[in-house]
Amino acid sequence: PRFVLLLMIILIIALFMTISDKKSAIQAEQQAAIKQERPPVNTVVMEVLPGPISNKINLPGSIEPWTRLELISKIAGSIEEVLVQEGDSVKKGDIIARLESADYRIARDRAEAAYKLAKADFERDKSVYAQGVIPTAELDARETNMQTAKADLDNAMLLYERCTIKAPISGVIRSLDAKVGLYLGIGDPIGRILQIDKVKAVIGIPESDVTAVRNLPTVDLTIQALDNLQVVGKNHFVSSSPETAARLYRMELEIENPDHHILPGMFVRANIIKQSRENALSIPFYSIISRNNEQYIFIENDGIVKKQPVETGIMEQWMVEVTSGLKSGDRIVVEGHRDVENDQKVNVVKVISDPGAYSL
């Protein structure tokens, strides 16, 4: 009885396996018939060829003067002459204004006379000392008096020179506080000079991009106020800590500006290339289908499409780099790919090589 029961169980299992195989075969035949009966889908395919692609960010910024210098008075006195106006260009050493100098000239002359007398006394006693007439202490006192008088003269000459206020750098007079007759105390403002022979474009860099841009030698810039003028900025400085509540790092780019046509305050846009590939295989990102944590494309060959998993890299606008699953010369479906299935026949109505010029 046990042997008969075991035999029956084996027969039943074999019967179920046979039925399952036949069912699978029938389903496969039905699916094949459906695919054969379904009309080919009209598609547009693109031949993939190697080409450059870059990972770029476009950030706003503004132009600042290379140097912003505040002029202050180093002596007290009334202004008797102003030789520049706001907006004037000045060279280093050009005279900006003059203070009344009579008091300082008199003090200089007095100090000069005192120095001459002290020097003459020292020279006379020096010759006498050589004869052993006066002691060493007296000669040292004469020399000290002479040196003190020389220091007083140097100070008087310095104060007299400061009556003439000169530009310490070349630049443009941004504002001018000096007016004829105005009395200035030590530390009072005279004006402001902006150095714009070269300027700097200041860009706020997000925290996530600081590492990528820190070592870039140059950055392409567009100045919108000058008919979208294209210039190149040299990487001058990237701050080591964020300077705003938005956690933006300050990046300064040096721009040569000999004609002064780029002015402080102008808006600028920086086109920063974080990464680039010279011979990358890139495709339109909309040709990639993402389902169930899988991304794939359809490759067409002789009117039949095949599903192909891919891995992607950097992205530029609407093109994305494919790092795995694609080779040069493959023809991918860029239109109609969401209406096809694996191993399905398609009707290729157009073959393109430039997706930017595509129109179905």
MARMARBA-246668 format. One record per residue: residue in three letters; x, y, z of N, C-alpha, C in turn. Coordinates in steps of 0.001 Angstrom, whole numbers, plus 500000, padded with zeros to 6 digits. Example, Ala and Ser with C-alpha at 12.3 -4.5 7.8 and 13.67 -1.06 7.14 Angstrom:
<recs>
REC   code     n.xx     n.yy     n.zz    ca.xx    ca.yy    ca.zz     c.xx     c.yy     c.zz
REC    ALA   513190   494310   507800   512300   495500   507800   513200   496700   507800
REC    SER   512850   497750   507080   513670   498940   507140   512900   500030   507870
</recs>
This chain:
<recs>
REC   code     n.xx     n.yy     n.zz    ca.xx    ca.yy    ca.zz     c.xx     c.yy     c.zz
REC    PRO   500828   498774   500000   500000   500000   500000   500859   501272   500000
REC    ARG   501949   501238   500784   502802   502436   500812   503437   502672   499459
REC    PHE   503842   501612   498805   504456   501750   497483   503459   502319   496484
REC    VAL   502221   501865   496547   501175   502371   495628   500921   503857   495884
REC    LEU   500848   504230   497176   500608   505635   497527   501741   506525   497012
REC    LEU   502980   506079   497192   504136   506846   496718   504120   506991   495215
REC    LEU   503735   505915   494522   503663   505961   493066   502622   506952   492590
REC    MET   501489   506984   493292   500422   507926   492907   500876   509379   493104
REC    ILE   501599   509636   494215   502085   511007   494454   503037   511436   493352
REC    ILE   503922   510526   492946   504878   510847   491864   504144   511146   490570
REC    LEU   503110   510313   490275   502332   510542   489051   501628   511890   489082
REC    ILE   501103   512233   490269   500399   513525   490376   501370   514689   490149
REC    ILE   502571   514603   490762   503573   515678   490575   503978   515791   489124
REC    ALA   504205   514672   488455   504586   514688   487040   503493   515310   486193
REC    LEU   502229   514987   486557   501093   515542   485810   501055   517070   485949
REC    PHE   501247   517560   487181   501241   519019   487397   502374   519703   486642
REC    MET   503544   519099   486612   504682   519686   485899   504405   519737   484407
REC    THR   503792   518691   483890   503464   518673   482461   502466   519762   482121
REC    ILE   501444   519893   483003   500426   520935   482778   501063   522325   482837
REC    SER   501992   522542   483812   502649   523845   483955   503494   524179   482730
REC    ASP   504222   523198   482216   505044   523433   481026   504187   523793   479832
REC    LYS   503084   523055   479684   502195   523354   478551   501590   524752   478686
REC    LYS   501243   525107   479947   500664   526436   480170   501663   527525   479820
REC    SER   502932   527344   480228   503970   528326   479915   504190   528430   478410
REC    ALA   504176   527283   477741   504362   527287   476295   503225   528014   475607
REC    ILE   502004   527759   476104   500839   528429   475509   500932   529933   475707
REC    GLN   501335   530377   476924   501462   531808   477188   502531   532433   476308
REC    ALA   503652   531742   476128   504712   532261   475274   504232   532403   473840
REC    GLU   503469   531347   473376   502933   531430   472009   501961   532588   471877
REC    GLN   501165   532819   472924   500195   533917   472872   500917   535272   472840
REC    GLN   501952   535442   473700   502696   536703   473710   503394   536948   472382
REC    ALA   503969   535870   471808   504620   536010   470506   503623   536406   469437
REC    ALA   502441   535795   469534   501398   536119   468550   500955   537570   468689
REC    ILE   500874   538028   469977   500463   539415   470198   501488   540378   469612
REC    LYS   502816   540044   469875   503872   540909   469337   503859   540924   467823
REC    GLN   503570   539750   467236   503539   539686   465777   502342   540437   465226
REC    GLU   501238   540366   465999   500030   541035   465505   500099   542539   465718
REC    ARG   500849   542999   466789   500915   544428   467076   501690   545120   465958
REC    PRO   501178   546218   465421   501869   546912   464329   503131   547588   464857
REC    PRO   504165   547721   464040   505403   548390   464467   505132   549824   464908
REC    VAL   505827   550230   465947   505687   551581   466487   506606   552520   465712
REC    ASN   506079   553665   465328   506910   554670   464663   507886   555269   465686
REC    THR   509144   555300   465340   510164   555783   466269   511162   556692   465554
REC    VAL   511824   557503   466364   512963   558299   465918   514173   557794   466692
REC    VAL   515253   557513   465989   516447   556997   466636   517596   557972   466435
REC    MET   518536   557918   467359   519723   558776   467293   520968   557908   467330
REC    GLU   521876   558166   466396   523150   557466   466410   524082   558147   467416
REC    VAL   524582   557382   468350   525409   557924   469423   526871   557973   468972
REC    LEU   527456   559173   469052   528855   559375   468684   529574   560093   469821
REC    PRO   530875   559857   469998   531620   560523   471075   531666   562035   470865
REC    GLY   531655   562767   471966   531721   564219   471902   531951   564809   473284
REC    PRO   532216   566116   473358   532487   566747   474661   531200   566979   475447
REC    ILE   531312   566929   476760   530214   567265   477649   530816   567824   478928
REC    SER   530144   568790   479530   530664   569446   480726   529572   569568   481773
REC    ASN   530018   569508   483015   529128   569762   484141   529326   571215   484551
REC    LYS   528355   572074   484265   528502   573504   484473   527506   574016   485504
REC    ILE   527892   575108   486147   526963   575870   486972   527066   577331   486542
REC    ASN   525946   578022   486545   525913   579422   486151   525431   580230   487348
REC    LEU   526319   581078   487865   526036   581783   489111   526119   583293   488905
REC    PRO   525288   584055   489629   525345   585516   489522   526425   586098   490423
REC    GLY   526824   587314   490094   527799   588026   490915   527792   589495   490557
REC    SER   528754   590235   491066   528838   591665   490796   530297   592086   490698
REC    ILE   530497   593243   490050   531831   593796   489874   532153   594726   491051
REC    GLU   533355   594567   491576   533846   595453   492629   535182   596035   492209
REC    PRO   535526   597243   492706   536847   597795   492383   537945   596923   492978
REC    TRP   539100   596943   492344   540207   596144   492871   540633   596652   494250
REC    THR   540659   597989   494404   540980   598599   495697   540031   599757   495937
REC    ARG   539529   599864   497151   538700   600996   497573   539444   601684   498719
REC    LEU   539952   602898   498450   540831   603568   499397   540159   604812   499969
REC    GLU   540155   604915   501304   539621   606082   501992   540768   607042   502297
REC    LEU   540706   608275   501792   541715   609285   502068   541329   610045   503337
REC    ILE   542273   610187   504274   542026   610957   505487   543162   611953   505677
REC    SER   542874   613005   506415   543871   614038   506662   544831   613583   507760
REC    LYS   546132   613787   507523   547150   613408   508504   547579   614585   509373
REC    ILE   547138   615824   508994   547428   617010   509786   546167   617850   509883
REC    ALA   546204   618830   510749   545072   619745   510890   545343   621006   510081
REC    GLY   544290   621561   509476   544442   622781   508710   543263   623037   507802
REC    SER   543200   624215   507237   542116   624603   506329   542526   624334   504889
REC    ILE   541557   623885   504089   541816   623605   502677   541822   624924   501904
REC    GLU   542905   625181   501154   542975   626406   500365   542810   626147   498876
REC    GLU   542911   624866   498433   542783   624585   497009   542417   623113   496815
REC    VAL   541464   622848   495898   541081   621491   495504   541288   621386   493999
REC    LEU   542080   620399   493563   542478   620333   492155   541764   619235   491362
REC    VAL   540878   618456   491969   540175   617384   491249   538686   617475   491539
REC    GLN   537924   616732   490737   536491   616630   490934   536097   615155   491001
REC    GLU   534902   614912   491494   534412   613539   491531   534306   612976   490113
REC    GLY   534812   611760   489935   534810   611127   488622   536107   611278   487863
REC    ASP   537001   612163   488323   538280   612342   487641   539168   611116   487839
REC    SER   539970   610855   486809   540998   609810   486923   542294   610456   487393
REC    VAL   542965   609805   488316   544217   610335   488852   545282   609250   488795
REC    LYS   546525   609711   488697   547673   608831   488762   548287   608917   490157
REC    LYS   549031   607894   490500   549713   607907   491785   550659   609108   491857
REC    GLY   550508   609923   492903   551337   611114   493079   550675   612394   492628
REC    ASP   549537   612308   491905   548827   613524   491490   548309   614269   492723
REC    ILE   548339   615618   492644   547889   616439   493773   546358   616512   493769
REC    ILE   545771   616214   494904   544325   616261   495040   543882   617581   495667
REC    ALA   544571   618023   496716   544213   619275   497403   545435   619799   498146
REC    ARG   545339   621083   498553   546390   621692   499356   545777   622345   500587
REC    LEU   546485   622198   501704   546086   622879   502934   546912   624149   503111
REC    GLU   546404   625090   503908   547179   626285   504237   548473   625851   504918
REC    SER   549604   626329   504385   550890   625784   504806   551802   626779   505504
REC    ALA   551342   628016   505719   552229   629039   506281   552774   628615   507643
REC    ASP   551898   628152   508534   552356   627761   509880   553363   626622   509802
REC    TYR   553120   625664   508937   554024   624509   508829   555341   624899   508165
REC    ARG   555287   625893   507247   556521   626355   506608   557405   627086   507624
REC    ILE   556775   627912   508466   557535   628638   509494   558171   627647   510473
REC    ALA   557400   626629   510859   557953   625632   511786   559107   624876   511141
REC    ARG   559010   624609   509850   560106   623937   509149   561360   624803   509127
REC    ASP   561172   626099   508809   562322   627006   508750   562988   627131   510124
REC    ARG   562183   627207   511187   562746   627302   512534   563544   626045   512870
REC    ALA   562992   624885   512512   563694   623633   512800   564959   623514   511973
REC    GLU   564926   624025   510750   566123   623965   509910   567241   624839   510491
REC    ALA   566864   626051   510985   567855   626946   511584   568437   626319   512850
REC    ALA   567604   625709   513672   568096   625085   514902   569051   623935   514584
REC    TYR   568750   623216   513543   569632   622100   513170   570977   622606   512671
REC    LYS   570956   623668   511870   572209   624216   511366   573093   624694   512524
REC    LEU   572493   625353   513518   573248   625824   514662   573822   624658   515458
REC    ALA   572993   623641   515721   573467   622490   516489   574578   621757   515736
REC    LYS   574472   621679   514428   575498   621009   513642   576811   621782   513676
REC    ALA   576682   623124   513576   577898   623959   513613   578596   623844   514963
REC    ASP   577803   623835   516063   578396   623683   517393   579116   622342   517519
REC    PHE   578483   621298   516979   579104   619976   517078   580398   619912   516273
REC    GLU   580402   620468   515064   581604   620431   514239   582740   621228   514890
REC    ARG   582398   622384   515497   583428   623198   516154   584018   622464   517358
REC    ASP   583148   621902   518192   583637   621204   519384   584371   619923   519025
REC    LYS   584018   619353   517893   584699   618133   517462   586161   618406   517154
REC    SER   586414   619551   516494   587808   619900   516185   588568   620281   517445
REC    VAL   587889   620935   518385   588522   621299   519654   588812   620057   520475
REC    TYR   587875   619106   520436   588040   617864   521198   589274   617091   520737
REC    ALA   589554   617187   519434   590731   616482   518906   592027   617035   519504
REC    GLN   591974   618280   519986   593146   618885   520600   593183   618649   522108
REC    GLY   592173   617993   522623   592136   617664   524040   591703   618802   524920
REC    VAL   590981   619781   524381   590566   620952   525142   589293   620686   525947
REC    ILE   588315   619960   525357   587043   619730   526041   586896   618240   526330
REC    PRO   586126   617938   527358   585942   616525   527702   585002   615813   526714
REC    THR   585029   614486   526789   584196   613660   525899   582719   613884   526167
REC    ALA   582328   614058   527422   580907   614231   527772   580325   615459   527092
REC    GLU   581091   616513   527020   580584   617729   526378   580395   617521   524873
REC    LEU   581326   616797   524258   581179   616512   522819   579956   615623   522571
REC    ASP   579723   614651   523450   578540   613785   523303   577251   614584   523422
REC    ALA   577246   615577   524317   576054   616408   524482   575795   617222   523218
REC    ARG   576882   617740   522621   576734   618482   521365   576168   617584   520247
REC    GLU   576661   616371   520183   576185   615446   519151   574715   615083   519358
REC    THR   574335   614919   520636   572927   614615   520932   572027   615777   520547
REC    ASN   572461   616988   520847   571673   618169   520456   571496   618233   518944
REC    MET   572580   617911   518218   572501   617937   516758   571510   616884   516241
REC    GLN   571564   615681   516779   570665   614621   516337   569215   614952   516666
REC    THR   568986   615567   517836   567620   615969   518209   567102   617039   517265
REC    ALA   567969   617992   516938   567564   619050   516007   567267   618480   514620
REC    LYS   568044   617456   514215   567800   616828   512910   566448   616111   512905
REC    ALA   566116   615444   514003   564814   614763   514086   563676   615777   514052
REC    ASP   563853   616905   514748   562817   617949   514721   562650   618499   513308
REC    LEU   563771   618661   512591   563693   619158   511215   562967   618157   510321
REC    ASP   563294   616872   510445   562621   615843   509628   561122   615857   509892
REC    ASN   560717   615995   511147   559296   616014   511485   558613   617252   510917
REC    ALA   559287   618408   510998   558713   619649   510465   558572   619578   508951
REC    MET   559557   618986   508278   559484   618834   506824   558366   617876   506430
REC    LEU   558186   616808   507200   557119   615850   506910   555751   616500   507038
REC    LEU   555552   617282   508108   554267   617958   508293   554016   618970   507181
REC    TYR   555088   619657   506766   554935   620625   505678   554566   619931   504372
REC    GLU   555187   618790   504089   554863   618040   502869   553422   617554   502883
REC    ARG   552909   617232   504081   551541   616722   504170   550496   617809   503928
REC    CYS   550914   619057   503805   549975   620114   503402   549520   619912   501960
REC    THR   550323   619185   501179   549958   618838   499809   549451   617402   499807
REC    ILE   548164   617222   499568   547540   615895   499616   547633   615268   498229
REC    LYS   548303   614113   498149   548533   613446   496873   547811   612096   496830
REC    ALA   547536   611647   495605   546892   610344   495424   547902   609239   495716
REC    PRO   547595   608340   496657   548536   607252   496961   548509   606124   495934
REC    ILE   547444   606054   495126   547332   605040   494082   546695   605675   492850
REC    SER   546791   604992   491730   546073   605423   490525   544645   604908   490598
REC    GLY   543699   605747   490166   542310   605316   490212   541372   606423   489805
REC    VAL   540127   606310   490257   539068   607270   489944   538544   607847   491256
REC    ILE   538340   609151   491282   537778   609794   492470   536308   609413   492577
REC    ARG   535988   608559   493532   534601   608109   493714   533770   609181   494388
REC    SER   534312   609811   495430   533624   610905   496123   534669   611825   496711
REC    LEU   534298   613069   496957   535238   614068   497425   534577   614892   498519
REC    ASP   535106   614764   499741   534593   615537   500873   535296   616879   501011
REC    ALA   536475   617005   500416   537280   618218   500557   536617   619388   499826
REC    LYS   536506   620505   500527   535977   621749   499961   536877   622895   500398
REC    VAL   537038   623898   499531   537879   625048   499855   537324   625746   501089
REC    GLY   538196   625998   502048   537796   626652   503290   537418   625701   504403
REC    LEU   537245   624431   504096   536875   623450   505120   538074   623171   506018
REC    TYR   537822   623212   507334   538897   622916   508273   538902   621421   508553
REC    LEU   540070   620824   508409   540229   619402   508633   541027   619157   509905
REC    GLY   540540   618225   510708   541317   617745   511823   542027   616458   511440
REC    ILE   542925   616007   512284   543641   614764   511997   542634   613608   511974
REC    GLY   542609   612858   510860   541694   611728   510717   540398   612050   510011
REC    ASP   540169   613337   509663   538943   613688   508939   539006   613177   507504
REC    PRO   537838   612777   506926   537839   612235   505551   538077   613316   504511
REC    ILE   538802   612931   503464   539055   613826   502334   538309   613350   501094
REC    GLY   538294   612056   500846   537614   611504   499675   537886   610018   499570
REC    ARG   537387   609429   498477   537564   608004   498230   538056   607803   496796
REC    ILE   539026   606884   496660   539587   606549   495348   539319   605072   495071
REC    LEU   538831   604804   493868   538612   603428   493433   539643   603067   492375
REC    GLN   540346   601964   492600   541288   601481   491586   540546   600524   490665
REC    ILE   540378   600909   489391   539612   600095   488444   540410   599780   487179
REC    ASP   541744   599990   487191   542551   599509   486066   542382   598003   485921
REC    LYS   542146   597356   487034   541664   595982   487052   540600   595907   488134
REC    VAL   539618   595074   487911   538498   594932   488837   538370   593464   489218
REC    LYS   537469   593188   490131   537242   591809   490526   535758   591497   490470
REC    ALA   535457   590332   489910   534095   589815   489914   533940   588953   491162
REC    VAL   532941   589272   491964   532720   588548   493220   531517   587625   493031
REC    ILE   531759   586319   493204   530739   585298   492986   530513   584543   494302
REC    GLY   529256   584283   494637   528927   583467   495798   528866   581995   495398
REC    ILE   529746   581169   495958   529835   579760   495596   529114   578913   496645
REC    PRO   528142   578074   496244   527481   577183   497202   528480   576219   497844
REC    GLU   528149   575799   499028   529044   574909   499783   529372   573640   499015
REC    SER   528396   573101   498290   528607   571842   497580   529561   571970   496401
REC    ASP   529832   573194   495947   530671   573385   494761   532040   573984   495074
REC    VAL   532330   574271   496328   533589   574939   496673   534790   574101   496255
REC    THR   534764   572818   496552   535912   571955   496231   536164   571917   494732
REC    ALA   535096   571903   493936   535252   571799   492487   535829   573066   491869
REC    VAL   535527   574244   492431   535950   575499   491810   537211   576079   492437
REC    ARG   537651   575555   493564   538772   576173   494279   540037   576237   493426
REC    ASN   540313   575199   492644   541557   575130   491883   541390   575473   490407
REC    LEU   540250   576020   490026   540074   576426   488633   540944   577647   488343
REC    PRO   541749   577637   487275   542609   578799   486988   541839   579995   486452
REC    THR   540822   579755   485619   540041   580838   485017   538559   580471   484999
REC    VAL   537723   581507   484846   536275   581317   484754   535751   582265   483681
REC    ASP   534880   581773   482804   534252   582614   481785   533129   583434   482415
REC    LEU   533116   584734   482076   532151   585655   482669   531378   586386   481581
REC    THR   530129   586730   481895   529282   587522   480998   528788   588745   481748
REC    ILE   529069   589939   481185   528611   591191   481791   527413   591680   480989
REC    GLN   526246   591587   481584   525012   591859   480857   524866   593324   480481
REC    ALA   525337   594244   481330   525172   595671   481061   525985   596143   479869
REC    LEU   526972   595370   479451   527824   595732   478309   527516   594838   477114
REC    ASP   526224   594672   476819   525770   593847   475691   526308   592429   475785
REC    ASN   526209   591862   477005   526649   590479   477257   528110   590267   476873
REC    LEU   528944   591216   477277   530380   591130   477013   530960   589882   477672
REC    GLN   531745   589125   476894   532391   587915   477400   533824   588244   477808
REC    VAL   534161   587976   479065   535515   588195   479562   535950   586963   480344
REC    VAL   537250   586882   480588   537812   585768   481355   538359   586315   482665
REC    GLY   537936   585729   483770   538413   586137   485077   539413   585127   485622
REC    LYS   540527   585625   486166   541529   584758   486782   541171   584521   488243
REC    ASN   541286   583274   488650   540974   582917   490030   541970   583602   490965
REC    HIS   541472   584529   491784   542339   585283   492688   542203   584832   494139
REC    PHE   540987   584488   494554   540774   584199   495971   539452   583463   496145
REC    VAL   539463   582449   497041   538247   581770   497488   538294   581728   499010
REC    SER   537279   582276   499648   537283   582367   501106   537277   580977   501736
REC    SER   537830   580897   502917   537914   579619   503633   536704   579359   504516
REC    SER   535769   580293   504561   534551   580115   505350   533425   580901   504688
REC    PRO   532165   580492   504886   531048   581214   504262   530902   582605   504851
REC    GLU   530477   583542   503992   530370   584933   504417   528930   585426   504468
REC    THR   527955   584567   504176   526553   584968   504212   525749   583904   504938
REC    ALA   524517   584280   505315   523633   583331   505985   523251   582180   505070
REC    ALA   523354   582397   503752   523040   581339   502788   524210   580368   502601
REC    ARG   525277   580539   503391   526448   579679   503345   527089   579684   501954
REC    LEU   527281   580910   501441   527969   581086   500170   529404   581519   500439
REC    TYR   530338   580920   499712   531749   581240   499848   532129   582289   498809
REC    ARG   532882   583280   499223   533250   584395   498354   534385   583983   497418
REC    MET   534147   584102   496124   535164   583848   495114   535430   585151   494367
REC    GLU   536701   585559   494300   537092   586779   493605   537861   586420   492335
REC    LEU   537438   587017   491221   538059   586765   489925   538646   588070   489389
REC    GLU   539917   588037   489034   540611   589230   488543   540313   589456   487068
REC    ILE   539936   590709   486726   539628   591090   485345   540436   592331   484994
REC    GLU   541209   592264   483922   541938   593442   483451   540946   594446   482857
REC    ASN   541121   595737   483202   540158   596756   482784   540887   598064   482453
REC    PRO   541820   598037   481479   542627   599239   481206   541806   600402   480656
REC    ASP   540694   600119   479975   539879   601192   479393   538789   601691   480333
REC    HIS   538679   601094   481511   537675   601488   482513   536245   601337   482004
REC    HIS   536027   600436   481038   534664   600259   480531   533838   599349   481444
REC    ILE   534497   598545   482278   533790   597736   483267   533751   598524   484566
REC    LEU   532552   598784   485070   532390   599664   486221   531933   598883   487446
REC    PRO   532373   599311   488622   531908   598666   489855   530387   598732   489972
REC    GLY   529810   597652   490465   528360   597579   490629   527651   596844   489508
REC    MET   528324   596618   488380   527695   595900   487277   527475   594436   487659
REC    PHE   526346   593899   487192   526059   592490   487429   526819   591623   486428
REC    VAL   527176   590427   486862   527937   589513   486040   527444   588103   486308
REC    ARG   527579   587245   485304   527234   585835   485475   528484   585009   485162
REC    ALA   528741   584058   486047   529921   583201   485916   529498   581832   485412
REC    ASN   530108   581407   484311   529860   580082   483748   531011   579170   484190
REC    ILE   530784   578437   485271   531844   577655   485908   531749   576204   485472
REC    ILE   532819   575692   484880   532887   574296   484438   533514   573475   485552
REC    LYS   532694   572645   486196   533182   571819   487301   533895   570571   486803
REC    GLN   533332   569932   485769   533923   568737   485187   533703   568771   483681
REC    SER   534575   568096   482949   534395   568021   481500   534947   566696   480994
REC    ARG   534332   566194   479909   534774   564976   479219   534906   565318   477738
REC    GLU   535992   564915   477137   536241   565239   475732   535562   564253   474782
REC    ASN   535570   562971   475099   535024   561949   474200   533992   561103   474941
REC    ALA   532970   561764   475404   531914   561077   476158   530780   560665   475228
REC    LEU   530085   559595   475611   528859   559193   474924   527700   559794   475696
REC    SER   527053   560775   475096   525960   561470   475776   524687   561360   474955
REC    ILE   523561   561270   475673   522249   561107   475045   521268   562039   475734
REC    PRO   520121   562328   475094   519095   563124   475775   518592   562395   477015
REC    PHE   518480   563141   478119   518081   562485   479363   516659   561927   479282
REC    TYR   515818   562492   478375   514441   562001   478283   514346   560659   477572
REC    SER   515464   560221   476967   515434   558908   476313   515672   557774   477302
REC    ILE   515994   558112   478551   516231   557106   479588   514936   556878   480368
REC    ILE   514584   555618   480533   513383   555241   481289   513828   554723   482659
REC    SER   513214   555239   483708   513529   554807   485071   512302   554149   485679
REC    ARG   512448   552881   486017   511352   552121   486640   511940   551114   487622
REC    ASN   511332   551064   488819   511722   550069   489825   513228   550095   490089
REC    ASN   513754   551282   490353   515173   551457   490667   516091   550981   489535
REC    GLU   515572   550993   488323   516358   550598   487163   516211   551667   486094
REC    GLN   517294   551966   485407   517233   552902   484296   517792   552213   483051
REC    TYR   517057   552383   481962   517429   551679   480745   516989   552487   479533
REC    ILE   517519   552082   478385   517160   552674   477108   516798   551545   476158
REC    PHE   516305   551903   474970   516045   550928   473919   517000   551211   472760
REC    ILE   517693   550164   472340   518622   550262   471210   517999   549556   470014
REC    GLU   517967   550248   468871   517365   549709   467641   518430   549096   466763
REC    ASN   518114   547906   466232   519020   547227   465304   518179   546417   464324
REC    ASP   518239   546792   463035   517488   546082   461978   516000   546038   462281
REC    GLY   515456   547152   462802   514015   547226   463018   513528   546554   464284
REC    ILE   514423   546067   465130   514054   545427   466398   514715   546209   467527
REC    VAL   513960   546455   468621   514521   547186   469754   514855   546219   470878
REC    LYS   515965   546532   471569   516408   545742   472707   516518   546657   473925
REC    LYS   516040   546158   475034   516169   546887   476291   517611   546800   476784
REC    GLN   518186   547960   477168   519589   547989   477589   519743   548826   478864
REC    PRO   520080   548213   480001   520353   548988   481229   521597   549870   481033
REC    VAL   521577   551058   481624   522692   551990   481484   523007   552627   482841
REC    GLU   524245   553150   482925   524662   553962   484057   525070   555326   483533
REC    THR   524763   556367   484292   524973   557733   483814   526027   558456   484644
REC    GLY   526549   559553   484043   527551   560373   484710   527103   561814   484804
REC    ILE   527940   562746   484297   527638   564162   484429   526567   564576   483424
REC    MET   525959   565724   483700   524847   566189   482873   525083   567633   482469
REC    GLU   524772   567960   481223   524864   569324   480713   523557   569668   480018
REC    GLN   522830   570631   480613   521511   571009   480132   520635   569753   480057
REC    TRP   520212   569326   478862   519329   568160   478766   520038   566946   478172
REC    MET   521389   566986   478147   522179   565838   477721   522864   565221   478936
REC    VAL   522948   563887   478954   523547   563186   480073   524573   562189   479546
REC    GLU   525678   562076   480251   526735   561145   479879   526341   559721   480274
REC    VAL   526577   558764   479385   526358   557349   479681   527722   556707   479895
REC    THR   527948   556205   481097   529259   555637   481444   529311   554132   481259
REC    SER   528150   553485   481156   528130   552025   481007   526850   551609   480291
REC    GLY   526971   550606   479404   525805   550071   478710   525614   550592   477308
REC    LEU   526541   551410   476818   526381   552008   475497   527740   552070   474826
REC    LYS   527739   551949   473498   528987   552072   472750   528763   552958   471535
REC    SER   529862   553463   471015   529785   554369   469874   529151   553656   468683
REC    GLY   528226   554365   468012   527543   553813   466853   526193   553201   467163
REC    ASP   525876   552963   468441   524563   552439   468796   523485   553437   468398
REC    ARG   522318   552887   468028   521182   553732   467655   520112   553580   468733
REC    ILE   519937   554662   469513   518973   554607   470612   517655   555247   470178
REC    VAL   516579   554777   470772   515252   555317   470476   515038   556548   471343
REC    VAL   514804   557699   470702   514581   558941   471441   513137   559409   471346
REC    GLU   512371   558827   470452   510941   559148   470325   510182   557854   470079
REC    GLY   509170   557611   470913   508414   556375   470824   508934   555289   471741
REC    HIS   509961   555598   472528   510568   554568   473376   509666   554151   474532
REC    ARG   508695   554962   474871   507789   554599   475966   506601   553763   475474
REC    ASP   506545   553524   474178   505454   552720   473621   505930   551364   473114
REC    VAL   507180   551019   473354   507713   549764   472828   508075   548825   473976
REC    GLU   508291   547569   473618   508742   546565   474566   509977   545866   474001
REC    ASN   510616   545094   474836   511826   544395   474425   511529   543443   473267
REC    ASP   512421   543422   472255   512314   542552   471085   511139   542901   470182
REC    GLN   510615   544095   470275   509480   544506   469441   509985   545138   468151
REC    LYS   509213   544929   467091   509527   545555   465807   509116   547024   465848
REC    VAL   509922   547860   465207   509629   549292   465142   509816   549771   463716
REC    ASN   509191   550902   463453   509330   551546   462156   510125   552839   462354
REC    VAL   511369   552858   461881   512238   554022   462059   511875   555067   461011
REC    VAL   511287   556180   461478   510860   557219   460539   511925   558295   460353
REC    LYS   512888   558340   461286   513923   559372   461163   515139   558953   461979
REC    VAL   516313   559221   461409   517570   558972   462113   518278   560321   462264
REC    ILE   518640   560668   463502   519279   561962   463761   520641   561726   464398
REC    SER   521491   562733   464296   522775   562700   464985   522936   563881   465925
REC    ASP   522143   564953   465674   522171   566135   466531   520813   566269   467208
REC    PRO   520714   565926   468490   519412   566002   469156   518910   567426   469295
REC    GLY   519809   568401   469230   519376   569776   469348   518579   570244   468146
REC    ALA   518815   569622   467006   518106   570021   465784   516931   569090   465502
REC    TYR   516586   568229   466463   515539   567241   466211   514146   567861   466240
REC    SER   513351   567488   465257   511909   567784   465269   511236   566670   464472
REC    LEU   510270   566045   465104   509608   564882   464480   508668   565338   463383
</recs>
